Amino acid sequence: MKNGVCETPNWAPMRGDRTCPNCGQTIPRGTEDCPICHKSADFYLRRETLLLASFVGVVLLFVVTGFIVKWYHARENRLGWQWYTQGETALHKGNAGRALFDFRNALFHQPGDPAYQLRLARALVASGRLDEAQSYLSRLWDSDPTNGPVNLEMGLLAMKRDDVPHTIAYFHSAIDGVWEGQAAPRWRTREQLCEYLMDNGHRDEALAELTALSAETPDNAALRTQVANLFEKVGDAAVALREYQRSLRLNPNQPQAWLDAGKAGLALGDYRTARADLARAVAEDRASPEAKQLLSLSDHVLQIDAFDRRVPLSQRCKRTVLAFQTALARLNSCAATKGENLNAPSPQTDLQEIYAEAMKMAPNVKLASLLANPDQIESDMSMVFRIERLTAAECGSPSSMMDQALLAIAGNNGGQS
């Protein structure tokens, strides 16, 4: 208060005055600079505007840079995929050289892509460049030993080198491995391993894999038939027949499966089952000449089989006599074709020698003799089988259905009937 009048302090804010952005002091009207820090408000306004513009510029720069980077990566991805698809087409067509070129370009645009490296390795294998393929695959395997596709490619590479232990090991790892983004082809992978082992003569290993394959096979008629075919291929007719029967229970409308089951039954000497299956094969496909021929063969086998315990002894003895006579006729016919004299005083050829043996047995191959001595049936039929095998080797497969029937029984050492 001065002279009784209150004065406003110089720091007190005035109505309508501006506030200094630097120190917060009120700037009186008509004054540009702050009375405390002596800075103009416009100066701070210009500075803040500049800072804001700079910030906006930086943001725009980041956005533009991000867009360019994103565009570049999208372009590289697109180019890599184009080269990859071209490589796939070339590999599918068997053009491994072109596939190599395409996959290398794909990796140029997408370096380190595991899928592209895997395909490049496959193209290298197809080109016979196994060491290079091994290098790519080993790196991929080291980074992920559980990768199903990589283990499969390692197994295929081991196949190329005929490395059976590693082939089996890698295929098993592929079967049990991880197949991201796709259904694991475990059944097909084991089937492929089975076929490789069979084709290369590893029967015991193939049978072990087939047993596992059978256990993994779902109740699907087509797959069961494939398993049966593999067992038949490896020479296990008994299991093959069981697999055919399982398949046919699931779907009886399979003419080829009925035919294959009949063949397996014939191979096992189970002629009655074979005859029933072959009859069904003919009923399902009357145009099949093979089914008709094998049905006729099975009928003749059942008519001449001297080891069928379900027929009376007298009938078995009659069959033995008939079989012996049929074999002798085949022997004479074969010798005539070759121009050999079976009655030569000193047998020199295989046909002459076996004929001389047969002639010594002939007087006892009579119905009365066989009825009196049933054990003779086995030795007489053994001679029949020897004649049929020898004549087939010397003169080819017989045309007579009776000889074919005897040869089929001979293949089973008497069969099981």
C-alpha positions as MATLAB code, in Angstrom:
seq = 'MKNGVCETPNWAPMRGDRTCPNCGQTIPRGTEDCPICHKSADFYLRRETLLLASFVGVVLLFVVTGFIVKWYHARENRLGWQWYTQGETALHKGNAGRALFDFRNALFHQPGDPAYQLRLARALVASGRLDEAQSYLSRLWDSDPTNGPVNLEMGLLAMKRDDVPHTIAYFHSAIDGVWEGQAAPRWRTREQLCEYLMDNGHRDEALAELTALSAETPDNAALRTQVANLFEKVGDAAVALREYQRSLRLNPNQPQAWLDAGKAGLALGDYRTARADLARAVAEDRASPEAKQLLSLSDHVLQIDAFDRRVPLSQRCKRTVLAFQTALARLNSCAATKGENLNAPSPQTDLQEIYAEAMKMAPNVKLASLLANPDQIESDMSMVFRIERLTAAECGSPSSMMDQALLAIAGNNGGQS';
ca = [
       0.000    0.000    0.000;
       1.388    3.383   -0.992;
      -0.264    6.613    0.060;
      -3.270    4.618    1.146;
      -3.660    2.943   -2.257;
      -3.114   -0.796   -2.778;
      -0.669   -1.544   -5.554;
      -0.618   -4.736   -7.563;
       2.686   -6.578   -7.145;
       4.812   -6.675  -10.267;
       4.569  -10.470  -10.217;
       0.805  -10.627   -9.991;
      -0.944  -11.775  -13.159;
      -3.053   -9.262  -15.017;
      -6.298  -10.002  -16.795;
      -5.775  -10.600  -20.482;
      -1.985  -10.864  -20.167;
       0.043  -13.722  -21.691;
       1.998  -16.312  -19.736;
       5.670  -16.920  -20.506;
       6.074  -20.499  -21.736;
       9.562  -20.611  -20.226;
       9.142  -19.377  -16.636;
       5.384  -19.018  -16.245;
       5.554  -15.231  -15.546;
       2.741  -13.012  -16.916;
       3.791  -10.830  -19.841;
       1.901   -7.490  -19.708;
      -0.028   -6.204  -22.667;
       2.004   -4.379  -25.216;
       5.177   -6.135  -24.113;
       6.854   -8.761  -26.327;
       9.478  -10.061  -23.924;
       9.035  -11.680  -20.523;
      10.026   -9.241  -17.738;
      11.770  -12.084  -15.900;
      13.632  -14.203  -18.520;
      13.385  -11.616  -21.313;
      12.298  -14.245  -23.908;
       9.583  -13.668  -26.429;
       6.534  -16.005  -26.436;
       6.730  -16.071  -30.207;
      10.253  -17.416  -29.885;
       8.953  -20.446  -27.986;
       6.072  -20.825  -30.349;
       8.431  -20.925  -33.290;
      10.679  -23.433  -31.531;
       7.767  -25.738  -30.659;
       6.475  -25.518  -34.203;
       9.897  -26.473  -35.505;
      10.135  -29.387  -33.096;
       6.669  -30.577  -34.037;
       7.487  -30.358  -37.743;
      10.713  -32.277  -37.160;
       8.847  -34.984  -35.257;
       6.249  -35.288  -38.005;
       9.052  -35.487  -40.580;
      10.786  -38.275  -38.678;
       7.527  -40.198  -38.354;
       6.857  -39.814  -42.065;
      10.392  -40.946  -42.797;
       9.904  -44.068  -40.657;
       6.571  -44.807  -42.351;
       8.039  -44.407  -45.830;
      11.091  -46.494  -44.900;
       8.880  -49.216  -43.428;
       6.732  -49.230  -46.513;
       9.783  -49.541  -48.773;
      11.241  -52.352  -46.649;
       7.918  -54.157  -46.593;
       7.538  -53.748  -50.343;
      11.072  -55.044  -50.882;
      10.522  -58.135  -48.718;
       7.172  -58.830  -50.391;
       8.870  -58.561  -53.760;
      11.651  -60.940  -52.676;
       9.103  -63.387  -51.266;
       7.137  -63.272  -54.493;
      10.204  -63.799  -56.674;
      11.433  -66.631  -54.418;
       8.049  -68.337  -54.608;
       7.943  -67.995  -58.406;
      11.341  -69.639  -58.784;
      10.346  -72.310  -56.253;
       7.157  -73.245  -58.107;
       9.069  -73.391  -61.382;
      11.583  -75.704  -59.722;
       8.802  -77.942  -58.433;
       7.362  -78.243  -61.933;
      10.768  -79.060  -63.412;
      11.488  -81.650  -60.721;
       8.082  -83.262  -61.255;
       8.845  -83.541  -64.980;
      12.198  -85.171  -64.258;
      14.267  -82.163  -65.351;
      16.662  -82.106  -62.402;
      19.101  -79.672  -64.041;
      16.437  -77.047  -64.561;
      15.109  -77.644  -61.048;
      18.574  -76.985  -59.613;
      18.742  -73.635  -61.425;
      15.281  -72.629  -60.228;
      15.803  -73.645  -56.596;
      19.136  -71.822  -56.421;
      17.413  -68.662  -57.655;
      14.664  -69.178  -55.088;
      17.297  -69.317  -52.345;
      18.961  -66.173  -53.734;
      15.758  -64.275  -53.023;
      14.966  -66.167  -49.815;
      18.322  -67.261  -48.370;
      18.086  -69.776  -45.570;
      14.517  -70.873  -46.303;
      14.385  -74.522  -45.074;
      11.727  -75.582  -47.594;
      13.750  -74.236  -50.509;
      16.930  -75.873  -49.193;
      15.103  -79.180  -48.838;
      13.881  -79.038  -52.425;
      17.333  -78.083  -53.661;
      18.735  -81.133  -51.867;
      16.144  -83.334  -53.588;
      17.131  -81.898  -56.973;
      20.785  -82.570  -56.167;
      19.953  -86.195  -55.351;
      18.037  -86.520  -58.618;
      21.086  -85.093  -60.431;
      23.388  -87.620  -58.781;
      25.228  -84.956  -56.790;
      24.902  -86.853  -53.548;
      27.686  -85.171  -51.570;
      26.211  -81.697  -52.134;
      22.781  -82.986  -51.173;
      24.258  -84.529  -48.025;
      25.736  -81.164  -47.059;
      22.390  -79.347  -47.295;
      20.449  -82.122  -45.588;
      22.951  -82.514  -42.756;
      22.637  -78.828  -41.883;
      18.869  -79.049  -41.927;
      18.923  -82.237  -39.841;
      21.334  -80.740  -37.289;
      18.997  -77.781  -36.799;
      15.940  -80.039  -36.293;
      16.495  -83.820  -35.980;
      12.746  -84.434  -35.523;
      11.762  -82.874  -38.863;
       9.817  -85.548  -40.770;
      10.452  -84.337  -44.359;
      14.178  -83.867  -43.698;
      14.495  -87.382  -42.242;
      12.644  -88.771  -45.255;
      15.069  -87.043  -47.644;
      17.997  -88.361  -45.601;
      16.492  -91.844  -45.906;
      16.071  -91.490  -49.672;
      19.689  -90.376  -49.920;
      20.768  -93.427  -47.922;
      18.715  -95.554  -50.345;
      20.715  -94.120  -53.245;
      23.872  -95.266  -51.500;
      22.364  -98.663  -50.648;
      23.035  -97.950  -46.971;
      20.390 -100.225  -45.484;
      20.925  -99.467  -41.744;
      20.765  -95.695  -42.252;
      17.850  -96.034  -44.660;
      15.840  -97.890  -42.023;
      16.903  -95.475  -39.253;
      16.004  -92.303  -41.175;
      12.730  -93.739  -42.452;
      11.734  -94.646  -38.913;
      12.597  -91.094  -37.817;
      10.474  -89.770  -40.675;
       7.572  -92.006  -39.650;
       7.761  -90.763  -36.046;
       8.811  -87.207  -36.945;
       7.042  -83.842  -37.063;
       5.306  -82.832  -40.299;
       4.280  -79.235  -39.775;
       1.496  -77.887  -41.945;
       0.706  -81.238  -43.547;
      -0.628  -84.650  -42.672;
       2.186  -87.062  -41.884;
       2.441  -89.651  -44.690;
       3.472  -92.322  -42.217;
       1.684  -95.221  -43.947;
       3.077  -94.350  -47.380;
       6.568  -93.823  -45.917;
       6.637  -97.290  -44.333;
       5.222  -98.819  -47.511;
       8.028  -97.179  -49.485;
      10.575  -98.619  -47.059;
       9.025 -102.099  -47.414;
       9.212 -101.949  -51.212;
      12.844 -100.838  -51.093;
      13.829 -103.679  -48.776;
      12.000 -106.261  -50.917;
      13.438 -104.972  -54.161;
      16.949 -105.192  -52.745;
      16.641 -108.696  -51.303;
      16.383 -107.815  -47.610;
      13.482 -110.170  -46.953;
      13.731 -110.433  -43.164;
      13.845 -106.649  -42.714;
      10.980 -106.279  -45.181;
       8.832 -108.757  -43.260;
       9.458 -106.861  -40.011;
       8.375 -103.599  -41.639;
       5.360 -105.266  -43.247;
       4.229 -106.576  -39.880;
       4.371 -103.027  -38.494;
       2.624 -101.696  -41.609;
      -0.199 -104.206  -41.194;
      -0.658 -103.171  -37.563;
      -0.867  -99.503  -38.586;
      -3.264 -100.050  -41.478;
      -6.802  -98.819  -40.785;
      -9.904 -100.804  -41.733;
      -9.758  -99.685  -45.327;
     -10.281 -102.315  -48.026;
      -7.956 -100.725  -50.581;
      -5.104 -100.320  -48.073;
      -5.579 -103.872  -46.794;
      -5.327 -105.148  -50.353;
      -2.078 -103.207  -50.832;
      -0.655 -104.780  -47.684;
      -1.707 -108.216  -48.937;
       0.031 -107.556  -52.265;
       3.248 -106.678  -50.424;
       3.133 -109.855  -48.338;
       2.546 -111.838  -51.520;
       5.484 -110.085  -53.170;
       7.803 -110.939  -50.289;
       6.699 -114.575  -50.512;
       4.560 -114.907  -47.385;
       1.423 -116.356  -48.969;
      -0.151 -117.299  -45.631;
      -0.224 -113.735  -44.291;
      -1.123 -112.427  -47.748;
      -4.198 -114.664  -47.807;
      -5.295 -113.433  -44.366;
      -4.891 -109.818  -45.496;
      -6.930 -110.473  -48.649;
      -9.652 -112.036  -46.542;
      -9.726 -109.022  -44.210;
      -9.956 -106.684  -47.195;
     -12.744 -108.691  -48.802;
     -14.762 -108.690  -45.594;
     -14.605 -104.888  -45.709;
     -15.508 -104.723  -49.401;
     -16.490 -107.914  -51.266;
     -16.719 -106.107  -54.613;
     -13.052 -106.529  -55.518;
     -12.556 -108.935  -58.445;
      -8.762 -108.591  -58.393;
      -8.597 -109.211  -54.648;
     -10.650 -112.420  -55.047;
      -8.267 -113.500  -57.827;
      -5.180 -112.708  -55.750;
      -6.653 -114.545  -52.767;
      -7.203 -117.575  -55.003;
      -3.574 -117.433  -56.134;
      -2.398 -117.286  -52.529;
      -4.558 -120.289  -51.672;
      -3.089 -122.269  -54.569;
       0.437 -121.330  -53.472;
      -0.349 -122.581  -49.965;
      -1.926 -125.800  -51.200;
      -5.264 -124.755  -49.713;
      -7.058 -125.813  -52.885;
     -10.632 -125.799  -51.644;
     -10.383 -122.243  -50.318;
      -8.570 -121.241  -53.501;
     -11.316 -122.783  -55.644;
     -14.015 -120.851  -53.756;
     -12.116 -117.551  -54.095;
     -11.454 -118.108  -57.798;
     -15.101 -118.943  -58.423;
     -16.022 -115.618  -56.806;
     -13.395 -113.851  -58.944;
     -14.999 -115.252  -62.092;
     -18.453 -114.263  -60.850;
     -17.230 -110.714  -60.186;
     -15.421 -110.411  -63.537;
     -16.497 -112.926  -66.154;
     -14.221 -111.311  -68.726;
     -11.038 -112.210  -66.815;
      -9.210 -115.029  -68.669;
      -6.738 -115.455  -65.793;
      -9.512 -116.051  -63.274;
     -11.157 -118.631  -65.554;
      -7.874 -120.431  -66.183;
      -6.983 -120.608  -62.501;
     -10.489 -121.765  -61.612;
     -10.101 -124.607  -64.109;
      -6.680 -125.386  -62.661;
      -8.071 -125.545  -59.129;
     -10.804 -127.925  -60.319;
      -8.206 -130.243  -61.871;
      -6.058 -130.075  -58.745;
      -9.009 -131.144  -56.603;
      -9.704 -133.988  -59.020;
      -6.155 -135.374  -59.067;
      -4.739 -134.519  -55.639;
      -3.716 -137.843  -54.131;
      -2.973 -136.251  -50.760;
      -6.518 -135.090  -50.057;
      -7.343 -136.863  -46.789;
     -11.014 -135.993  -47.171;
     -11.527 -138.532  -49.963;
     -11.577 -142.330  -49.461;
      -8.336 -144.310  -49.736;
      -9.561 -146.081  -52.865;
     -10.062 -142.712  -54.562;
      -6.601 -141.538  -53.542;
      -5.084 -144.725  -54.983;
      -6.915 -144.173  -58.281;
      -5.628 -140.606  -58.382;
      -2.074 -141.836  -57.855;
      -2.338 -144.230  -60.786;
      -3.820 -141.477  -62.973;
      -1.117 -139.011  -61.938;
       1.647 -141.530  -62.729;
       0.218 -142.235  -66.180;
      -0.190 -138.514  -66.877;
       3.422 -137.827  -65.890;
       4.727 -140.637  -68.093;
       2.776 -139.273  -71.050;
       4.277 -135.845  -70.424;
       7.766 -137.396  -70.226;
       7.331 -139.182  -73.580;
       5.989 -136.030  -75.210;
       8.891 -133.902  -73.934;
      11.487 -136.482  -75.083;
       9.898 -136.614  -78.533;
      10.089 -132.828  -78.777;
      13.793 -132.964  -77.967;
      14.410 -135.986  -80.209;
      15.555 -138.243  -77.371;
      15.046 -141.998  -77.239;
      13.795 -142.887  -73.778;
      14.420 -146.601  -74.355;
      18.138 -146.127  -74.951;
      20.077 -149.093  -73.496;
      22.446 -146.753  -71.644;
      20.617 -143.648  -70.317;
      22.674 -140.537  -70.907;
      20.299 -137.610  -70.476;
      18.240 -136.529  -67.487;
      15.037 -137.492  -69.298;
      16.379 -140.979  -70.086;
      17.574 -141.524  -66.527;
      14.306 -140.533  -64.875;
      12.387 -142.650  -67.407;
      14.501 -145.671  -66.466;
      13.690 -145.088  -62.779;
       9.983 -144.696  -63.513;
       9.904 -147.934  -65.491;
      11.277 -149.834  -62.512;
       8.427 -148.472  -60.371;
       5.672 -148.881  -62.982;
       4.769 -152.557  -62.270;
       3.812 -151.619  -58.685;
       1.831 -148.498  -59.551;
      -1.413 -150.449  -59.715;
      -4.650 -149.997  -57.820;
      -4.406 -153.359  -56.035;
      -0.805 -152.739  -55.008;
      -1.587 -149.302  -53.656;
      -4.645 -150.492  -51.740;
      -2.493 -153.155  -50.132;
       0.313 -150.739  -49.384;
      -1.028 -147.135  -48.994;
       2.404 -145.853  -47.899;
       3.501 -146.395  -51.498;
       1.364 -143.406  -52.569;
       3.951 -140.954  -51.275;
       6.913 -142.461  -53.149;
       4.902 -142.849  -56.377;
       3.735 -139.236  -56.227;
       7.282 -138.117  -55.482;
       8.306 -139.641  -58.828;
       5.376 -137.902  -60.517;
       6.517 -134.559  -59.144;
      10.119 -135.136  -60.220;
       8.967 -135.899  -63.770;
       6.743 -132.831  -63.922;
       9.485 -130.516  -62.634;
      12.110 -131.943  -64.985;
       9.910 -131.795  -68.061;
       8.903 -128.226  -67.217;
      12.597 -127.309  -67.008;
      13.472 -129.154  -70.236;
      10.414 -128.377  -72.375;
       8.693 -125.405  -70.742;
       5.322 -125.117  -69.043;
       2.890 -127.888  -70.007;
      -0.216 -127.117  -72.037;
      -2.244 -129.930  -70.491;
      -4.324 -128.794  -67.529;
      -3.697 -132.117  -65.784;
       0.072 -131.589  -66.001;
      -0.348 -128.031  -64.782;
      -2.353 -129.340  -61.839;
       0.342 -131.881  -60.960;
       3.008 -129.177  -61.257;
       0.997 -126.942  -58.916;
       0.731 -129.768  -56.363;
       4.449 -130.450  -56.809;
       5.156 -126.835  -55.936;
       3.540 -127.456  -52.556;
       5.269 -130.777  -51.933;
       1.941 -132.508  -51.833;
      -0.128 -129.567  -50.620;
      -2.457 -129.445  -47.652;
      -5.835 -129.877  -49.374;
];
